[in-house]
C-alpha cells in the first residue's frame, strides 16, 4: 500500500473528520466565551470589587529612565484567562452532562420483547403433548 493511499484512508476515517469538526467548533466556542468573559462577566466583577479593570492589573518589575514600564507582571490578564478557562470548562461539563442524560433516556426506553420462536425440540415435545391429550 502506498504512502498516499494510506494517508487518504487515515484522513477519511470518521474519527479524524469528527475531530476536525470538533476543533473548529471548539475554537469558535472559545471566541464566544472569551467575549462573554471579557465583555460581560469581568466588567461586572470589576464593578463589584470597586471598579477594577482586571486587564490593567500588573506589577511593574523595571522602569526606564523616562518612567516608562520596561517589564511587568500582568497578573490581571492571568486572572481573566483563569475565568475564561473556568467558564469554558463549566460549559463543556454542562453540555456533556446534558448529552449523557439524553443518552440514558435512549437506553432506558423499553425495547419490545418478542418471545423467541420455539426450538425444534420444543415443537416436537408440543406435538407429543397434543397427541397424548387426544
Secondary structure, DSSP 8 states (H G I E B T S, - for coil): --HHHHHHHHHTSHHHHHHHHHHHHHHHHHHHHHHHIIIIIHHHHHHHTTS--GGG--EEEEE-TTS-EEEEE-HHHHHHHHHHHHHHHHHHHHHHHHHHHHHHHHHHS----------HHHHHHHHHHHHHH-
